[in-house]
Amino acid sequence: MGSKNIPTLVRSIYIQSLDWLFPPRCVSCGKLGNVWCEDCRFQVDLIEKPYCQRCGSPRITGVDCLHCTTWNYNFDEARSWGSYAGQLRKAILSLKYRHSIQLGAELSKGMAEILSAQTWEIDFVVPIPLAPHRLSERGYNQAEILAQPLAVLSQLKLNGKLLHRRHETVKQFELGAHQRWENLLGAFHADGDELAGSNVLLVDDIMTTGATLNAAAVALKNAGCSKVYALTLAKTLFDEE
């Protein structure tokens, strides 16, 4: 074994020892054994076909998508793994307020399944960034905790430096639907020579109206991106808001 592998081995043994001394509990139900258990994963209300080809919202075949007739999206297509409810909602809230790389890795598996079913050609995986002050305050970005293992599972290149928040915005959950869009006008900036003609996959934890993903897509398209796709762990459906 090469000496360069020793730190990785030591870290692995250390993590396994911690799991033995302090077995992880499921963040959704509290069951011992894993940070997110199979029972809770099984309870996720998956967003399956028929759904809107543009925004990924569930829809009745032959009926116009309510989301797309309400909002003018600038991303090309978006998909979400499950509905923002029940055990998945509990897991996302835990991820948002607890820096858990292990939980991010578990949750990203569902996103990888959705991504593998698409025909998108992706050059870069880009997590939705937090504003510098909020990142400093929290210490981590939950979108990045999801994007990192997703990129590994999907064998794609992660680049968290292509998209930036220009300024602080009011927290989205404090606003109504139309206010969310106004709140994010001009909030993002994208740069980098590699963006010209590239296809980017935006990653975030939740899609509600799509205002955040849309504003990020505008910045990326202005920087020369050819296609902007979006993938979120969960989607808030209109009848859940």
C-alpha positions as CSV (number, residue, x, y, z in Angstrom):
1,M,0.0,0.0,0.0
2,G,1.4,3.4,-1.0
3,S,1.9,5.9,1.8
4,K,-0.5,8.4,0.1
5,N,-3.3,6.0,0.8
6,I,-2.7,5.9,4.5
7,P,-4.6,9.1,5.5
8,T,-7.7,7.8,3.6
9,L,-7.5,4.4,5.4
10,V,-7.1,6.1,8.8
11,R,-10.1,8.3,8.1
12,S,-12.2,5.3,7.0
13,I,-11.3,3.4,10.2
14,Y,-12.0,6.5,12.3
15,I,-15.5,6.9,10.7
16,Q,-16.3,3.2,11.2
17,S,-15.2,3.4,14.8
18,L,-17.5,6.4,15.4
19,D,-20.4,4.5,13.8
20,W,-19.7,1.6,16.1
21,L,-19.5,3.7,19.2
22,F,-22.3,6.1,18.2
23,P,-24.6,4.3,15.7
24,P,-26.3,6.8,13.4
25,R,-30.0,7.5,13.7
26,C,-32.3,8.1,10.8
27,V,-32.9,11.9,10.6
28,S,-36.6,11.3,9.7
29,C,-37.8,8.6,12.1
30,G,-34.9,8.2,14.6
31,K,-34.3,4.5,13.9
32,L,-30.8,3.3,14.6
33,G,-28.6,2.0,11.8
34,N,-28.3,4.6,9.1
35,V,-28.5,8.4,8.8
36,W,-31.5,7.9,6.5
37,C,-33.2,4.5,6.6
38,E,-34.7,2.5,3.8
39,D,-38.2,2.6,5.3
40,C,-38.2,6.4,5.1
41,R,-36.8,6.3,1.6
42,F,-39.6,4.0,0.6
43,Q,-42.2,6.5,1.9
44,V,-41.0,9.3,-0.5
45,D,-43.8,10.4,-2.8
46,L,-41.8,10.1,-6.1
47,I,-42.6,12.5,-8.9
48,E,-43.2,10.1,-11.8
49,K,-44.7,10.4,-15.2
50,P,-46.9,12.0,-16.4
51,Y,-45.1,15.2,-15.6
52,C,-44.4,18.4,-17.5
53,Q,-41.4,17.9,-19.9
54,R,-40.3,21.5,-19.1
55,C,-40.5,22.0,-15.4
56,G,-41.1,18.4,-14.1
57,S,-44.3,19.2,-12.3
58,P,-46.9,16.4,-12.1
59,R,-49.7,17.0,-14.7
60,I,-52.7,15.5,-16.3
61,T,-52.1,14.4,-19.8
62,G,-53.6,16.8,-22.3
63,V,-53.9,19.7,-19.8
64,D,-51.5,22.7,-19.9
65,C,-48.9,22.8,-17.1
66,L,-50.1,25.3,-14.4
67,H,-46.5,26.1,-13.5
68,C,-45.3,26.8,-17.1
69,T,-48.4,28.9,-17.9
70,T,-47.8,31.0,-14.7
71,W,-44.0,31.4,-14.9
72,N,-41.7,32.1,-17.9
73,Y,-38.8,29.7,-17.2
74,N,-35.3,30.3,-18.6
75,F,-33.9,26.9,-17.8
76,D,-34.5,24.2,-20.5
77,E,-35.8,21.4,-18.4
78,A,-36.1,20.6,-14.6
79,R,-36.7,17.5,-12.7
80,S,-37.3,16.7,-9.0
81,W,-37.0,13.3,-7.2
82,G,-39.9,13.6,-4.8
83,S,-42.6,15.8,-3.3
84,Y,-41.5,18.1,-0.5
85,A,-43.5,16.4,2.2
86,G,-43.4,13.7,4.8
87,Q,-40.1,11.9,5.5
88,L,-38.2,13.6,2.7
89,R,-39.2,17.1,4.0
90,K,-37.8,16.0,7.5
91,A,-34.6,14.9,5.8
92,I,-34.1,18.1,3.9
93,L,-34.7,20.3,6.9
94,S,-32.1,18.2,8.7
95,L,-29.7,18.7,5.8
96,K,-30.3,22.4,5.7
97,Y,-29.5,23.0,9.3
98,R,-27.0,20.2,10.1
99,H,-23.7,19.8,8.1
100,S,-24.1,16.1,7.3
101,I,-22.0,15.0,4.3
102,Q,-23.2,11.4,4.9
103,L,-26.9,12.5,4.7
104,G,-26.1,14.4,1.5
105,A,-24.6,11.3,0.0
106,E,-27.7,9.2,0.9
107,L,-30.2,11.8,-0.5
108,S,-28.2,12.3,-3.7
109,K,-28.8,8.7,-4.7
110,G,-32.4,9.5,-5.6
111,M,-31.3,12.5,-7.6
112,A,-28.8,10.3,-9.5
113,E,-31.6,7.9,-10.4
114,I,-33.6,10.7,-11.9
115,L,-30.6,12.1,-13.7
116,S,-29.7,8.7,-15.2
117,A,-33.1,8.5,-16.8
118,Q,-32.6,11.8,-18.7
119,T,-31.0,12.3,-22.1
120,W,-29.2,15.5,-21.1
121,E,-25.6,16.0,-22.1
122,I,-23.9,17.8,-19.1
123,D,-20.6,19.6,-19.0
124,F,-20.7,20.9,-15.5
125,V,-22.7,20.3,-12.3
126,V,-23.2,23.6,-10.5
127,P,-24.8,23.9,-7.1
128,I,-27.0,27.0,-6.4
129,P,-24.7,29.2,-4.3
130,L,-25.5,30.9,-1.0
131,A,-24.7,34.6,-0.5
132,P,-21.3,35.0,1.1
133,H,-22.7,36.3,4.4
134,R,-25.2,33.4,4.7
135,L,-22.5,30.9,3.8
136,S,-20.2,32.3,6.4
137,E,-23.0,32.3,9.0
138,R,-24.1,28.7,8.2
139,G,-20.6,27.3,7.4
140,Y,-21.8,25.2,4.4
141,N,-24.1,25.1,1.4
142,Q,-26.6,22.3,1.4
143,A,-26.9,22.4,-2.4
144,E,-23.2,21.7,-2.6
145,I,-23.5,18.8,-0.1
146,L,-26.0,17.2,-2.6
147,A,-24.1,18.2,-5.8
148,Q,-20.7,16.7,-4.8
149,P,-21.9,13.1,-4.4
150,L,-24.3,13.4,-7.3
151,A,-21.4,14.4,-9.6
152,V,-19.4,11.4,-8.4
153,L,-22.3,9.0,-8.8
154,S,-23.0,10.4,-12.3
155,Q,-19.3,10.7,-13.3
156,L,-19.7,14.4,-14.1
157,K,-17.5,17.4,-13.4
158,L,-18.5,19.6,-10.4
159,N,-17.7,23.3,-10.6
160,G,-18.9,25.5,-7.7
161,K,-17.0,28.6,-8.9
162,L,-18.9,29.4,-12.1
163,L,-22.0,30.9,-10.4
164,H,-22.1,33.5,-7.6
165,R,-24.7,35.4,-5.6
166,R,-24.3,39.2,-6.2
167,H,-26.1,40.3,-3.0
168,E,-28.2,39.1,-0.1
169,T,-31.9,38.5,-0.7
170,V,-34.8,38.1,1.6
171,K,-35.2,34.4,2.5
172,Q,-37.6,32.9,0.0
173,F,-39.8,31.0,2.5
174,E,-40.8,34.4,3.9
175,L,-42.3,35.5,0.6
176,G,-45.3,34.8,-1.6
177,A,-45.0,33.3,-5.1
178,H,-44.7,36.5,-7.1
179,Q,-42.5,38.1,-4.5
180,R,-40.0,35.2,-4.8
181,W,-39.4,36.1,-8.4
182,E,-39.0,39.8,-7.8
183,N,-36.7,39.0,-4.8
184,L,-34.2,37.2,-7.1
185,L,-34.0,39.5,-10.1
186,G,-30.3,40.0,-10.8
187,A,-29.3,38.0,-7.8
188,F,-26.8,35.8,-9.6
189,H,-23.7,36.4,-11.8
190,A,-21.9,33.7,-13.8
191,D,-18.5,33.9,-15.4
192,G,-15.8,31.7,-16.9
193,D,-14.5,31.1,-20.4
194,E,-15.6,27.4,-20.1
195,L,-19.3,28.4,-19.9
196,A,-19.4,29.5,-23.6
197,G,-21.5,26.8,-25.4
198,S,-21.6,24.5,-22.4
199,N,-24.5,22.6,-20.9
200,V,-24.9,23.1,-17.2
201,L,-26.8,21.1,-14.5
202,L,-28.0,23.3,-11.7
203,V,-28.5,21.5,-8.4
204,D,-30.6,22.6,-5.4
205,D,-32.5,21.0,-2.5
206,I,-36.0,22.3,-3.2
207,M,-37.9,23.7,-6.2
208,T,-41.1,25.7,-5.2
209,T,-42.0,28.2,-7.9
210,G,-38.6,27.8,-9.6
211,A,-37.6,31.4,-9.0
212,T,-34.1,30.6,-7.7
213,L,-33.4,28.1,-10.6
214,N,-34.7,30.6,-13.1
215,A,-32.6,33.5,-11.9
216,A,-29.5,31.3,-11.9
217,A,-30.4,30.1,-15.4
218,V,-30.7,33.7,-16.6
219,A,-27.1,34.4,-15.3
220,L,-25.7,31.3,-16.9
221,K,-27.4,31.9,-20.3
222,N,-26.1,35.5,-20.2
223,A,-22.6,34.1,-19.7
224,G,-22.9,32.0,-22.8
225,C,-24.3,28.7,-21.7
226,S,-26.1,26.7,-24.4
227,K,-28.4,24.6,-22.2
228,V,-29.3,24.9,-18.5
229,Y,-30.9,22.0,-16.8
230,A,-32.1,21.8,-13.2
231,L,-32.3,19.0,-10.7
232,T,-33.7,19.2,-7.2
233,L,-34.1,16.7,-4.4
234,A,-37.7,17.8,-3.8
235,K,-40.5,19.9,-5.3
236,T,-43.2,21.8,-3.5
237,L,-46.4,21.1,-5.3
238,F,-49.0,23.9,-5.6
239,D,-51.5,22.1,-3.5
240,E,-48.9,21.8,-0.7
241,E,-48.0,25.5,-0.5
